[in-house]
Amino acid sequence: MDNRAIGMFDSGCGGLTVLKHYTEIMPNENFIYYGDTAHLPYGDKSPEKIMEYCDEIVKFLINKNVKMIVIACGTASANAYEYLKNKYDIEIRNIIMPTAKSIKEENIGVIATQATIKSNAWEKAIHTFSPNTKITSVACPLFVPIIENGLISNEGTPYFIQEYVKKLSIQENKISSIILGCTHYPLLKEKIQIEVGNNVQLIDIGEYSAKNTLEYLNQNNLSNDTNNIGKIELYSSDDFENFKTNAQKMGLSI
Ligand code: DGL
């Protein structure tokens, strides 16, 4: 048993969609979440910059004495996970692998940030488990700024969703499921679902990550053994008030 907090981070509020799944299936765990709002978005940065930012966050979380770290960001998982895993002794888990392991589809779509798509991380991960799956990937660089600037309900948003979805050529590529490869995207899920129709399943990677971590904690006897509801400590590198408001809007009790 280990009652220390689980460390989690993202470039901003996207990883809170991941945290939400964690609090649902392991309500007694404590969490320390860091949003790197000063450097957001990660999606248009180079792998070197992303590694540099993540390095600082991991040091911060280790200083907070967390028991493990979950990279609640697709872009950081794609570009900095190997670097961080090799550098630090603490258990670090990326957000890609748990979903990639579960993919059985013949044809799948992936939407994510530019830096994630460029890295080919989803192709590499899915093909490790399912070598014949055909993957169609599309970068959606405007989604993170739309979400972080509170424009989800703006009348222009469906237009951008439509433009990106078109690029997947769902019919032609026989796509039955689309991985929301950026943790911000579940915040646009309802609107994306309207565009792709109900026959296409949208995959929320935070859900797979939470189940996978729960299994890891149980197997390694690292779960929190108290029955109390866990605490969430939030940190951000800029504009904490806005960040906290976003977290509260998502129904997290901060
Ligand atoms: N939530 C991050 C991800 O999963 C967003 C990246 C960004 O800041 O562009 O990729």
py3Dmol code that shows the C-alpha trace and the ligand (Angstrom):
import py3Dmol

protein = """\
ATOM      1  CA  MET A   1       0.000   0.000   0.000  1.00  0.00           C
ATOM      2  CA  ASP A   2       1.208   3.473  -0.803  1.00  0.00           C
ATOM      3  CA  ASN A   3      -0.896   6.487   0.157  1.00  0.00           C
ATOM      4  CA  ARG A   4       1.205   9.068  -1.654  1.00  0.00           C
ATOM      5  CA  ALA A   5      -0.392  10.972  -4.546  1.00  0.00           C
ATOM      6  CA  ILE A   6      -0.292  10.046  -8.232  1.00  0.00           C
ATOM      7  CA  GLY A   7       1.410  12.804 -10.246  1.00  0.00           C
ATOM      8  CA  MET A   8      -0.182  13.784 -13.533  1.00  0.00           C
ATOM      9  CA  PHE A   9       0.541  16.475 -16.100  1.00  0.00           C
ATOM     10  CA  ASP A  10      -0.508  18.015 -19.399  1.00  0.00           C
ATOM     11  CA  SER A  11       0.136  21.262 -21.249  1.00  0.00           C
ATOM     12  CA  GLY A  12      -3.144  22.590 -19.853  1.00  0.00           C
ATOM     13  CA  CYS A  13      -6.645  21.465 -18.974  1.00  0.00           C
ATOM     14  CA  GLY A  14      -6.776  18.523 -21.445  1.00  0.00           C
ATOM     15  CA  GLY A  15      -5.286  16.098 -18.959  1.00  0.00           C
ATOM     16  CA  LEU A  16      -8.137  16.908 -16.601  1.00  0.00           C
ATOM     17  CA  THR A  17     -10.313  14.714 -18.854  1.00  0.00           C
ATOM     18  CA  VAL A  18      -7.900  11.917 -17.914  1.00  0.00           C
ATOM     19  CA  LEU A  19      -7.947  12.848 -14.232  1.00  0.00           C
ATOM     20  CA  LYS A  20     -11.762  12.682 -14.319  1.00  0.00           C
ATOM     21  CA  HIS A  21     -11.619   8.997 -15.334  1.00  0.00           C
ATOM     22  CA  TYR A  22      -9.075   8.298 -12.605  1.00  0.00           C
ATOM     23  CA  THR A  23     -11.208   9.889  -9.879  1.00  0.00           C
ATOM     24  CA  GLU A  24     -14.184   7.824 -11.048  1.00  0.00           C
ATOM     25  CA  ILE A  25     -12.487   4.438 -10.808  1.00  0.00           C
ATOM     26  CA  MET A  26     -10.054   5.103  -7.930  1.00  0.00           C
ATOM     27  CA  PRO A  27     -11.846   7.766  -5.840  1.00  0.00           C
ATOM     28  CA  ASN A  28      -9.664   7.241  -2.769  1.00  0.00           C
ATOM     29  CA  GLU A  29      -6.377   8.062  -4.544  1.00  0.00           C
ATOM     30  CA  ASN A  30      -4.753  11.492  -4.092  1.00  0.00           C
ATOM     31  CA  PHE A  31      -3.608  13.393  -7.188  1.00  0.00           C
ATOM     32  CA  ILE A  32      -1.171  16.194  -7.903  1.00  0.00           C
ATOM     33  CA  TYR A  33      -1.896  17.637 -11.337  1.00  0.00           C
ATOM     34  CA  TYR A  34       0.324  20.109 -13.179  1.00  0.00           C
ATOM     35  CA  GLY A  35      -0.887  22.090 -16.217  1.00  0.00           C
ATOM     36  CA  ASP A  36       1.949  23.733 -18.135  1.00  0.00           C
ATOM     37  CA  THR A  37      -0.204  26.663 -19.271  1.00  0.00           C
ATOM     38  CA  ALA A  38       2.810  28.941 -19.769  1.00  0.00           C
ATOM     39  CA  HIS A  39       4.033  26.709 -22.616  1.00  0.00           C
ATOM     40  CA  LEU A  40       0.715  25.690 -24.142  1.00  0.00           C
ATOM     41  CA  PRO A  41       0.147  24.434 -26.824  1.00  0.00           C
ATOM     42  CA  TYR A  42       2.747  21.668 -26.962  1.00  0.00           C
ATOM     43  CA  GLY A  43       1.385  20.536 -30.339  1.00  0.00           C
ATOM     44  CA  ASP A  44       3.315  23.084 -32.387  1.00  0.00           C
ATOM     45  CA  LYS A  45       6.622  22.683 -30.481  1.00  0.00           C
ATOM     46  CA  SER A  46       9.676  20.615 -31.381  1.00  0.00           C
ATOM     47  CA  PRO A  47      10.363  17.319 -29.569  1.00  0.00           C
ATOM     48  CA  GLU A  48      13.388  18.994 -27.897  1.00  0.00           C
ATOM     49  CA  LYS A  49      11.256  21.769 -26.410  1.00  0.00           C
ATOM     50  CA  ILE A  50       8.578  19.316 -25.277  1.00  0.00           C
ATOM     51  CA  MET A  51      11.250  17.183 -23.564  1.00  0.00           C
ATOM     52  CA  GLU A  52      12.685  20.265 -21.854  1.00  0.00           C
ATOM     53  CA  TYR A  53       9.275  21.352 -20.500  1.00  0.00           C
ATOM     54  CA  CYS A  54       8.342  17.849 -19.361  1.00  0.00           C
ATOM     55  CA  ASP A  55      11.687  17.406 -17.643  1.00  0.00           C
ATOM     56  CA  GLU A  56      10.949  20.392 -15.381  1.00  0.00           C
ATOM     57  CA  ILE A  57       7.468  19.097 -14.578  1.00  0.00           C
ATOM     58  CA  VAL A  58       8.724  15.617 -13.695  1.00  0.00           C
ATOM     59  CA  LYS A  59      11.325  17.168 -11.354  1.00  0.00           C
ATOM     60  CA  PHE A  60       8.540  19.243  -9.750  1.00  0.00           C
ATOM     61  CA  LEU A  61       6.321  16.200  -9.234  1.00  0.00           C
ATOM     62  CA  ILE A  62       9.176  14.088  -7.854  1.00  0.00           C
ATOM     63  CA  ASN A  63       9.873  16.887  -5.347  1.00  0.00           C
ATOM     64  CA  LYS A  64       6.227  16.618  -4.316  1.00  0.00           C
ATOM     65  CA  ASN A  65       6.927  12.971  -3.454  1.00  0.00           C
ATOM     66  CA  VAL A  66       4.409  11.357  -5.843  1.00  0.00           C
ATOM     67  CA  LYS A  67       4.378   7.550  -6.092  1.00  0.00           C
ATOM     68  CA  MET A  68       4.187   7.486  -9.901  1.00  0.00           C
ATOM     69  CA  ILE A  69       3.657   9.863 -12.822  1.00  0.00           C
ATOM     70  CA  VAL A  70       1.040   9.651 -15.563  1.00  0.00           C
ATOM     71  CA  ILE A  71       1.690  11.720 -18.682  1.00  0.00           C
ATOM     72  CA  ALA A  72      -1.886  12.869 -19.276  1.00  0.00           C
ATOM     73  CA  CYS A  73      -0.929  14.420 -22.617  1.00  0.00           C
ATOM     74  CA  GLY A  74      -0.750  12.708 -26.000  1.00  0.00           C
ATOM     75  CA  THR A  75       1.868  15.109 -27.336  1.00  0.00           C
ATOM     76  CA  ALA A  76       4.187  14.704 -24.348  1.00  0.00           C
ATOM     77  CA  SER A  77       3.686  10.924 -24.402  1.00  0.00           C
ATOM     78  CA  ALA A  78       4.590  10.817 -28.097  1.00  0.00           C
ATOM     79  CA  ASN A  79       7.625  13.080 -27.838  1.00  0.00           C
ATOM     80  CA  ALA A  80       9.066  12.864 -24.330  1.00  0.00           C
ATOM     81  CA  TYR A  81       8.081   9.522 -22.758  1.00  0.00           C
ATOM     82  CA  GLU A  82      11.178   7.546 -23.832  1.00  0.00           C
ATOM     83  CA  TYR A  83      13.455  10.375 -22.699  1.00  0.00           C
ATOM     84  CA  LEU A  84      11.772  10.686 -19.296  1.00  0.00           C
ATOM     85  CA  LYS A  85      11.541   6.939 -18.729  1.00  0.00           C
ATOM     86  CA  ASN A  86      15.282   6.554 -19.373  1.00  0.00           C
ATOM     87  CA  LYS A  87      16.189   9.507 -17.193  1.00  0.00           C
ATOM     88  CA  TYR A  88      14.143   8.891 -14.034  1.00  0.00           C
ATOM     89  CA  ASP A  89      13.718   5.875 -11.748  1.00  0.00           C
ATOM     90  CA  ILE A  90      10.131   6.673 -10.813  1.00  0.00           C
ATOM     91  CA  GLU A  91       7.330   4.786 -12.618  1.00  0.00           C
ATOM     92  CA  ILE A  92       6.203   6.942 -15.567  1.00  0.00           C
ATOM     93  CA  ARG A  93       3.291   5.875 -17.758  1.00  0.00           C
ATOM     94  CA  ASN A  94       2.330   7.280 -21.124  1.00  0.00           C
ATOM     95  CA  ILE A  95      -1.212   7.806 -22.332  1.00  0.00           C
ATOM     96  CA  ILE A  96      -0.812   6.028 -25.688  1.00  0.00           C
ATOM     97  CA  MET A  97       0.066   2.447 -24.815  1.00  0.00           C
ATOM     98  CA  PRO A  98      -3.057   1.378 -22.857  1.00  0.00           C
ATOM     99  CA  THR A  99      -5.338   2.312 -25.767  1.00  0.00           C
ATOM    100  CA  ALA A 100      -2.969   1.019 -28.476  1.00  0.00           C
ATOM    101  CA  LYS A 101      -2.957  -2.428 -26.806  1.00  0.00           C
ATOM    102  CA  SER A 102      -6.709  -2.703 -27.053  1.00  0.00           C
ATOM    103  CA  ILE A 103      -7.068  -1.852 -30.759  1.00  0.00           C
ATOM    104  CA  LYS A 104      -8.415  -4.765 -32.833  1.00  0.00           C
ATOM    105  CA  GLU A 105      -9.998  -2.784 -35.684  1.00  0.00           C
ATOM    106  CA  GLU A 106      -8.975  -3.295 -39.319  1.00  0.00           C
ATOM    107  CA  ASN A 107      -9.242   0.422 -40.032  1.00  0.00           C
ATOM    108  CA  ILE A 108      -8.903   3.161 -37.514  1.00  0.00           C
ATOM    109  CA  GLY A 109      -8.598   6.944 -37.493  1.00  0.00           C
ATOM    110  CA  VAL A 110      -6.375   8.964 -35.183  1.00  0.00           C
ATOM    111  CA  ILE A 111      -6.803  12.679 -34.613  1.00  0.00           C
ATOM    112  CA  ALA A 112      -4.191  14.477 -32.525  1.00  0.00           C
ATOM    113  CA  THR A 113      -1.861  17.462 -32.418  1.00  0.00           C
ATOM    114  CA  GLN A 114       0.710  18.141 -35.131  1.00  0.00           C
ATOM    115  CA  ALA A 115       3.622  17.070 -32.925  1.00  0.00           C
ATOM    116  CA  THR A 116       1.897  13.768 -32.099  1.00  0.00           C
ATOM    117  CA  ILE A 117       1.021  12.977 -35.722  1.00  0.00           C
ATOM    118  CA  LYS A 118       4.554  13.870 -36.870  1.00  0.00           C
ATOM    119  CA  SER A 119       6.068  11.489 -34.305  1.00  0.00           C
ATOM    120  CA  ASN A 120       4.165   8.445 -35.703  1.00  0.00           C
ATOM    121  CA  ALA A 121       3.815   7.310 -32.082  1.00  0.00           C
ATOM    122  CA  TRP A 122       0.288   5.941 -32.584  1.00  0.00           C
ATOM    123  CA  GLU A 123       1.303   3.929 -35.676  1.00  0.00           C
ATOM    124  CA  LYS A 124       4.294   2.453 -33.843  1.00  0.00           C
ATOM    125  CA  ALA A 125       2.264   1.594 -30.738  1.00  0.00           C
ATOM    126  CA  ILE A 126      -0.771   0.117 -32.534  1.00  0.00           C
ATOM    127  CA  HIS A 127       1.350  -1.899 -34.968  1.00  0.00           C
ATOM    128  CA  THR A 128       3.221  -3.501 -32.049  1.00  0.00           C
ATOM    129  CA  PHE A 129      -0.041  -5.223 -31.087  1.00  0.00           C
ATOM    130  CA  SER A 130      -2.033  -5.219 -34.317  1.00  0.00           C
ATOM    131  CA  PRO A 131       0.357  -5.078 -37.310  1.00  0.00           C
ATOM    132  CA  ASN A 132      -2.404  -5.174 -39.940  1.00  0.00           C
ATOM    133  CA  THR A 133      -4.514  -2.305 -38.680  1.00  0.00           C
ATOM    134  CA  LYS A 134      -4.687   0.456 -41.265  1.00  0.00           C
ATOM    135  CA  ILE A 135      -4.339   3.843 -39.578  1.00  0.00           C
ATOM    136  CA  THR A 136      -5.438   7.179 -41.027  1.00  0.00           C
ATOM    137  CA  SER A 137      -4.029  10.105 -39.028  1.00  0.00           C
ATOM    138  CA  VAL A 138      -5.038  13.745 -39.166  1.00  0.00           C
ATOM    139  CA  ALA A 139      -3.551  16.650 -37.208  1.00  0.00           C
ATOM    140  CA  CYS A 140      -6.082  19.130 -35.800  1.00  0.00           C
ATOM    141  CA  PRO A 141      -3.928  22.104 -34.720  1.00  0.00           C
ATOM    142  CA  LEU A 142      -6.857  24.419 -33.957  1.00  0.00           C
ATOM    143  CA  PHE A 143      -8.652  22.189 -31.455  1.00  0.00           C
ATOM    144  CA  VAL A 144      -6.424  22.927 -28.425  1.00  0.00           C
ATOM    145  CA  PRO A 145      -6.562  26.741 -28.854  1.00  0.00           C
ATOM    146  CA  ILE A 146     -10.354  26.536 -29.346  1.00  0.00           C
ATOM    147  CA  ILE A 147     -10.743  24.590 -26.095  1.00  0.00           C
ATOM    148  CA  GLU A 148      -8.270  26.566 -23.989  1.00  0.00           C
ATOM    149  CA  ASN A 149      -9.842  29.853 -25.124  1.00  0.00           C
ATOM    150  CA  GLY A 150     -13.328  28.754 -24.099  1.00  0.00           C
ATOM    151  CA  LEU A 151     -14.636  28.565 -27.690  1.00  0.00           C
ATOM    152  CA  ILE A 152     -16.162  25.054 -27.579  1.00  0.00           C
ATOM    153  CA  SER A 153     -19.680  26.446 -28.050  1.00  0.00           C
ATOM    154  CA  ASN A 154     -18.641  29.124 -30.564  1.00  0.00           C
ATOM    155  CA  GLU A 155     -20.623  28.997 -33.817  1.00  0.00           C
ATOM    156  CA  GLY A 156     -17.391  28.668 -35.823  1.00  0.00           C
ATOM    157  CA  THR A 157     -16.216  25.502 -34.051  1.00  0.00           C
ATOM    158  CA  PRO A 158     -18.310  22.959 -36.059  1.00  0.00           C
ATOM    159  CA  TYR A 159     -16.741  24.346 -39.247  1.00  0.00           C
ATOM    160  CA  PHE A 160     -13.210  23.438 -38.123  1.00  0.00           C
ATOM    161  CA  ILE A 161     -14.372  20.028 -36.906  1.00  0.00           C
ATOM    162  CA  GLN A 162     -15.927  19.402 -40.317  1.00  0.00           C
ATOM    163  CA  GLU A 163     -12.720  20.410 -42.126  1.00  0.00           C
ATOM    164  CA  TYR A 164     -10.547  18.033 -40.074  1.00  0.00           C
ATOM    165  CA  VAL A 165     -13.036  15.156 -40.194  1.00  0.00           C
ATOM    166  CA  LYS A 166     -13.200  15.467 -44.004  1.00  0.00           C
ATOM    167  CA  LYS A 167      -9.476  14.713 -44.143  1.00  0.00           C
ATOM    168  CA  LEU A 168     -10.048  11.322 -42.485  1.00  0.00           C
ATOM    169  CA  SER A 169     -12.188  10.213 -45.496  1.00  0.00           C
ATOM    170  CA  ILE A 170     -14.217   8.016 -43.142  1.00  0.00           C
ATOM    171  CA  GLN A 171     -16.259   6.202 -45.843  1.00  0.00           C
ATOM    172  CA  GLU A 172     -13.397   5.638 -48.253  1.00  0.00           C
ATOM    173  CA  ASN A 173     -11.050   4.384 -45.498  1.00  0.00           C
ATOM    174  CA  LYS A 174     -13.825   2.293 -43.877  1.00  0.00           C
ATOM    175  CA  ILE A 175     -13.092   3.856 -40.492  1.00  0.00           C
ATOM    176  CA  SER A 176     -15.249   2.439 -37.678  1.00  0.00           C
ATOM    177  CA  SER A 177     -13.455   4.089 -34.730  1.00  0.00           C
ATOM    178  CA  ILE A 178     -11.463   7.248 -34.180  1.00  0.00           C
ATOM    179  CA  ILE A 179      -8.922   7.632 -31.392  1.00  0.00           C
ATOM    180  CA  LEU A 180      -9.074  11.061 -29.746  1.00  0.00           C
ATOM    181  CA  GLY A 181      -5.277  11.111 -29.535  1.00  0.00           C
ATOM    182  CA  CYS A 182      -5.075  14.386 -27.645  1.00  0.00           C
ATOM    183  CA  THR A 183      -6.473  14.566 -24.124  1.00  0.00           C
ATOM    184  CA  HIS A 184      -8.134  17.914 -24.827  1.00  0.00           C
ATOM    185  CA  TYR A 185     -10.360  16.382 -27.511  1.00  0.00           C
ATOM    186  CA  PRO A 186     -12.915  14.636 -25.232  1.00  0.00           C
ATOM    187  CA  LEU A 187     -14.055  18.192 -24.438  1.00  0.00           C
ATOM    188  CA  LEU A 188     -15.178  18.399 -28.092  1.00  0.00           C
ATOM    189  CA  LYS A 189     -16.469  14.822 -28.189  1.00  0.00           C
ATOM    190  CA  GLU A 190     -20.179  15.625 -28.537  1.00  0.00           C
ATOM    191  CA  LYS A 191     -19.526  17.997 -31.426  1.00  0.00           C
ATOM    192  CA  ILE A 192     -17.159  15.587 -33.185  1.00  0.00           C
ATOM    193  CA  GLN A 193     -19.748  12.794 -32.745  1.00  0.00           C
ATOM    194  CA  ILE A 194     -22.379  14.923 -34.502  1.00  0.00           C
ATOM    195  CA  GLU A 195     -19.991  15.368 -37.433  1.00  0.00           C
ATOM    196  CA  VAL A 196     -18.883  11.717 -37.788  1.00  0.00           C
ATOM    197  CA  GLY A 197     -22.303  10.188 -37.049  1.00  0.00           C
ATOM    198  CA  ASN A 198     -23.299   7.567 -34.491  1.00  0.00           C
ATOM    199  CA  ASN A 199     -21.849   4.607 -36.383  1.00  0.00           C
ATOM    200  CA  VAL A 200     -18.311   5.764 -35.681  1.00  0.00           C
ATOM    201  CA  GLN A 201     -16.983   5.150 -32.174  1.00  0.00           C
ATOM    202  CA  LEU A 202     -14.862   7.872 -30.568  1.00  0.00           C
ATOM    203  CA  ILE A 203     -12.180   6.487 -28.272  1.00  0.00           C
ATOM    204  CA  ASP A 204     -11.338   8.422 -25.102  1.00  0.00           C
ATOM    205  CA  ILE A 205      -7.758   7.487 -24.195  1.00  0.00           C
ATOM    206  CA  GLY A 206      -8.073   8.652 -20.576  1.00  0.00           C
ATOM    207  CA  GLU A 207     -10.478   5.818 -19.853  1.00  0.00           C
ATOM    208  CA  TYR A 208      -7.965   3.153 -20.974  1.00  0.00           C
ATOM    209  CA  SER A 209      -5.173   4.870 -19.070  1.00  0.00           C
ATOM    210  CA  ALA A 210      -7.163   4.877 -15.819  1.00  0.00           C
ATOM    211  CA  LYS A 211      -8.017   1.152 -16.085  1.00  0.00           C
ATOM    212  CA  ASN A 212      -4.412   0.312 -16.907  1.00  0.00           C
ATOM    213  CA  THR A 213      -3.039   2.292 -13.953  1.00  0.00           C
ATOM    214  CA  LEU A 214      -5.572   0.752 -11.570  1.00  0.00           C
ATOM    215  CA  GLU A 215      -4.362  -2.687 -12.639  1.00  0.00           C
ATOM    216  CA  TYR A 216      -0.738  -1.622 -12.128  1.00  0.00           C
ATOM    217  CA  LEU A 217      -1.454  -0.273  -8.629  1.00  0.00           C
ATOM    218  CA  ASN A 218      -3.324  -3.422  -7.618  1.00  0.00           C
ATOM    219  CA  GLN A 219      -0.734  -5.806  -9.041  1.00  0.00           C
ATOM    220  CA  ASN A 220       2.110  -3.967  -7.306  1.00  0.00           C
ATOM    221  CA  ASN A 221       0.326  -3.401  -4.028  1.00  0.00           C
ATOM    222  CA  LEU A 222       0.591   0.370  -4.458  1.00  0.00           C
ATOM    223  CA  SER A 223      -3.047   1.405  -4.032  1.00  0.00           C
ATOM    224  CA  ASN A 224      -4.178   3.873  -1.411  1.00  0.00           C
ATOM    225  CA  ASP A 225      -5.683   1.844   1.424  1.00  0.00           C
ATOM    226  CA  THR A 226      -7.848   4.545   3.031  1.00  0.00           C
ATOM    227  CA  ASN A 227     -11.585   4.732   2.403  1.00  0.00           C
ATOM    228  CA  ASN A 228     -11.705   8.538   2.291  1.00  0.00           C
ATOM    229  CA  ILE A 229     -12.251  10.454  -0.934  1.00  0.00           C
ATOM    230  CA  GLY A 230      -8.814  11.486  -2.196  1.00  0.00           C
ATOM    231  CA  LYS A 231      -7.589  15.068  -2.598  1.00  0.00           C
ATOM    232  CA  ILE A 232      -6.663  16.812  -5.833  1.00  0.00           C
ATOM    233  CA  GLU A 233      -3.858  19.375  -5.713  1.00  0.00           C
ATOM    234  CA  LEU A 234      -3.656  21.547  -8.817  1.00  0.00           C
ATOM    235  CA  TYR A 235      -0.679  23.537 -10.106  1.00  0.00           C
ATOM    236  CA  SER A 236      -0.109  25.477 -13.302  1.00  0.00           C
ATOM    237  CA  SER A 237       2.807  27.436 -14.730  1.00  0.00           C
ATOM    238  CA  ASP A 238       0.586  30.445 -15.610  1.00  0.00           C
ATOM    239  CA  ASP A 239      -2.899  31.914 -15.087  1.00  0.00           C
ATOM    240  CA  PHE A 240      -3.847  29.627 -12.224  1.00  0.00           C
ATOM    241  CA  GLU A 241      -7.306  31.139 -11.676  1.00  0.00           C
ATOM    242  CA  ASN A 242      -8.468  30.422 -15.233  1.00  0.00           C
ATOM    243  CA  PHE A 243      -6.987  26.949 -15.021  1.00  0.00           C
ATOM    244  CA  LYS A 244      -8.771  26.230 -11.727  1.00  0.00           C
ATOM    245  CA  THR A 245     -12.067  27.500 -13.148  1.00  0.00           C
ATOM    246  CA  ASN A 246     -11.689  25.091 -16.094  1.00  0.00           C
ATOM    247  CA  ALA A 247     -11.098  22.223 -13.671  1.00  0.00           C
ATOM    248  CA  GLN A 248     -14.173  23.117 -11.614  1.00  0.00           C
ATOM    249  CA  LYS A 249     -16.309  23.388 -14.766  1.00  0.00           C
ATOM    250  CA  MET A 250     -15.350  19.802 -15.526  1.00  0.00           C
ATOM    251  CA  GLY A 251     -16.894  18.686 -12.262  1.00  0.00           C
ATOM    252  CA  LEU A 252     -13.646  17.974 -10.433  1.00  0.00           C
ATOM    253  CA  SER A 253     -13.869  18.798  -6.745  1.00  0.00           C
ATOM    254  CA  ILE A 254     -10.905  21.049  -6.139  1.00  0.00           C
TER     255      ILE A 254
END
"""
ligand_1 = """\
10
DGL
N -3.575 17.576 -24.185
C -2.421 17.644 -25.063
C -2.335 16.350 -25.852
O -2.876 15.360 -25.370
C -2.476 18.920 -25.824
C -1.242 19.279 -26.540
C -1.038 20.725 -26.802
O -0.818 21.459 -25.854
O -1.015 21.086 -27.977
O -1.742 16.241 -26.890
"""
view = py3Dmol.view(width=600, height=400)
view.addModel(protein, "pdb")
view.setStyle({"model": 0}, {"cartoon": {"style": "trace"}})
view.addModel(ligand_1, "xyz")
view.setStyle({"model": 1}, {"stick": {}})
view.zoomTo()
view.show()
